[in-house]
């Protein structure tokens, strides 16, 4: 815990240095060191020099600390720390640490990718794209994994709470510029902090205890919009780093980055220099990642798409595949709250916002948000495969990605007014105490949930205790795969069988989304040749009939077998 606090402290000092050197506020600079650190790790990581990125980042943070002590500290006064933005950042950071100090990886996508990626980076000191045998979704952009990796390296151990703490502190740092029009610690700043701390949870229930990146895209989009909305000229470094972060966070971040750039151009909130800088960052980041993937991953054929003019025409005429209309119905159901939100915010813009530049900016944001939602529908109907569009649909996450920053943006616009200025001496102590107490209760609740998950994992890890870089075939018959992904994460650096091979059958009529057909003898020979252990997490009567002869015994759940040259030998049950 001391090391992660040290990291947050060094990042805060680096932000002060940047603010003083660029003559900007500390609040607008807090997120910059985090994004620069990610940039350094990404830049060296794609050349397989991730450790060099770590050591360079540490060196720069220490140099920054020395520079602060020798020079910058003389320019820092107590008034800088009376800024409501800084006070609220420190209170929020303390609350986040209390909330996340016992949290561990617990969600499906964390086991299958986001947590697995960071754990793999920590054990190999490489980006996950270099390890396709360990990571299934190797073509995903790195997201915040470089920052989470740094939080692990600085402590020297795989400490899961560090990932959540540093992720949420970074999220909070992105929101700090929202306090730009809160000049005093009063009711206005208190209301602002409570709203910023709670509204994201309404849209993303796991906001404070997941490693998902959808909300990060929305926060970065908001970060750029706040830069546009302020009366002062937006800082090119902030905007360019935010564009970079959008691209490497998720594939859909490219579309959001383009929207943010177009909004700035249309509303004339950007100079030519800023347009050039942001555009160049966008192009370089996208192409660097694409070129990197071509170099490290084997070429694969693209899945057949349905995005041709003919396919679109058939869909519009009612002659498209049945699943496309199922997707459309699901999309309409999911998008209604988003459309209502846009309607309300549009009326707010029309009736309340008086400044013409701000009104123009707000309407541009709403218009491009509608365009984004249309793009999401196009993606699901014409780009995704039927399996992805129907079985893996997450419309809420896609739609809320831009809806929740819209809500926060209009809260920022409302904060420009001089309402809620009543000051109270008890305000700061009460606010601090309330947030700390709530976050403590919340943290204990999460620790209770995650302790159950940890105990379950320990049962699997104990059964395979002592394995070192071994290959395990994991069988979870007739399950959807959550146990498989959880074990894949828990057993790393040991590797297990490829995804979607945990539930097996020899009968072609019994296959499904999660059960695959194999030839039993071919499967057995593959086990003898390529694996060290077979772990039976979940077994069925059908599996016993089809594959039981290779184990020479009645199978039970939780049984481990060692693979010898000619047979499977029982280890534990």
Buried (B, 14 or more C-beta within 10 A) or exposed (E): EEBBEBBBEBBBBBBBBBBBEBEBBBBBBBBBBBBBBBBBBBBBBBEBBBBBBBEBBBEBBEEBBEBBEEEBEEEBEEEBEEBBBBBBBEBBBBBBBBBBBBBBBBBEBBBBBBBBBBBBBBBBBBBBBBBBEBBBBBBBBBBBBBBBBBBBBBBEEEBBBBBBBBBBBBBBBBBBBBBBBBBEBBBBBBBBBBBBBEBBEEBBEEBBBBBBBBBBBBBBBBBBBBBBBBEEEBBBBBBBBBBBBBBBBBEBBBBBBBBBBEBBBBBEBBEEEBBEBBBEBBEEBBEBBEEBBEEBEEEEEEEEEBEEEEBBEBBEEEEBBEBBEBBBEBBEEBBEBBBEBBEEBBEBBEEEBEEEBBBBBBBBBBBBBBEBBEBBBEBBBBBBBBEEBBEEBEBBBBBBBBBBBBBBBBBBBBBBEEEBEEEEEEBBEEBBEBBBEBBBEBBEEBBEBBEEBBEBBEEBBEBBEEBEEBBBBBBBBBBEBEBBBBBBBBBBBBBBBEEEBBBBBBEEEEBEEBBEEBEBEEBBEBBBEEBBBBBBBBBBEBBBEBBBEBBEEEBEEBBBBBBEEEEBEEBEE
